[in-house]
């Protein structure tokens, strides 16, 4: 079993930056694909960043050029660097893992709140 714990959320002014972390424990997750989602109040969960099976990053249009997904397999940790934050980025952010070649997300973190003030 894998446990994912996100951290790094908080309150930031528009234009600011945050780096979210997603630490995995229980087993090595280097064979899993890292994904970051977010869910704002009253809205559906949105996939904002992920890696392809080949390891290339893919971003939602709304965050392209501002967010960067990365991972450190040695630390069993994934990251989401967020810059030039906007009030519309306010949401709970979740990391999730899925196996290559599947569409099912096997593991989810508990979420971390990001609030961007104008």
Buried (B, 14 or more C-beta within 10 A) or exposed (E): EBEBBBEBBEEBEEEBEBBBBBBBEEEEBEEBBBBBBBBBEEEEEBBBBBBEEEEEBEBBEEBEEBBBBBBEEEEBBBBBBBBEBBEEBBBBBBBBBBBEEEEEBEBBBEBBEBBBEE
